Amino acid sequence: MHSFINSHFFEFFILSLIISNIIVLAWQYEEIPLAVQTNLDLANSIFTGFFIAEAVLKIVTYGVFVYIHSNWNKYFNFQI
């Protein structure tokens, strides 16, 4: 598990999800059609699920103490 979490593939996949989520969040505008808003909400829920899964995988792999004290996670956990 440790080698998968530290792999370039995993990091690239998570970075791709972050960039895709930014695009989805930026896609919203005033008077957006209901169907588009529904799809954006669904996509945002899916992204949230992936980000929760990433956090759980890292906590299981590294432990809570290491996960919380990682500089990368300090910044994003503070934002959330």
N, C-alpha and C positions, 0 to 999 in steps of 0.2 A: 504494500500500500504506500509506503514511504517513497519508493522510487516513482510511482505513478503520480503522486501529488507534487513531486519535485520535477517532473518531466517537462520538457519544453512544450510538448503537445498539450498538457493540461493547462499550463500557464497561457499559451496562445488561445486555447479554447475559451478560457475565462475572460481574457482580454477581448476576444471577439464578441462575447456576450455583453460585456460592458459597453463596447462601442455600439453594438446593435440596440441595446437598451436606451442609450442616449439618443439615438436616431428616432426610436419609437416615441420617447418622451417629448422630443422636439417637434414631432409631427402634428401635435394637437394645435388647433386654432379655433377661433370663435366661429360659432354656428356650424360646427362640424356635423356631418350627417350621423345619425344614430348608428347605422351599420358600421361605419368607420370607427366611431368611438368604442363600440362594443368589441371590435377586433383589436383595437389598441389596448383596451383594458385586459383582454384575454392574453395578449402578448406580454403585457407587463406582469400579469400573474405567473406566466410561465417563466419569465426571467427571474422573478422573485423566488420561485421554487428552485431554480438552478443555483442562485446565490445562497440560499439556505442550505442546499445540499453541499455546496463547496465549503461553507463554514463548518458544517457537521463533519465532513470528511477531514478537514484540517484539525479540528478539535480532537477527533478520534485518533488521528495520526500523531500529532505533536503534543497533545495534552492541553488542558485549558490554560495553564500558566504561560506556556510558550506562545500559544495562539494570541492571548490577550496582550502580551508584551511585545509582539512583533510590531515594528514601526509601521509597516504597511496596514496592518489591521487596526492599529490605534487610530489612524487617520479616518479610515472608512467607518469604523464603529462609532466614532465621534460624530460623523456626518449623519449617520442613521439615527 
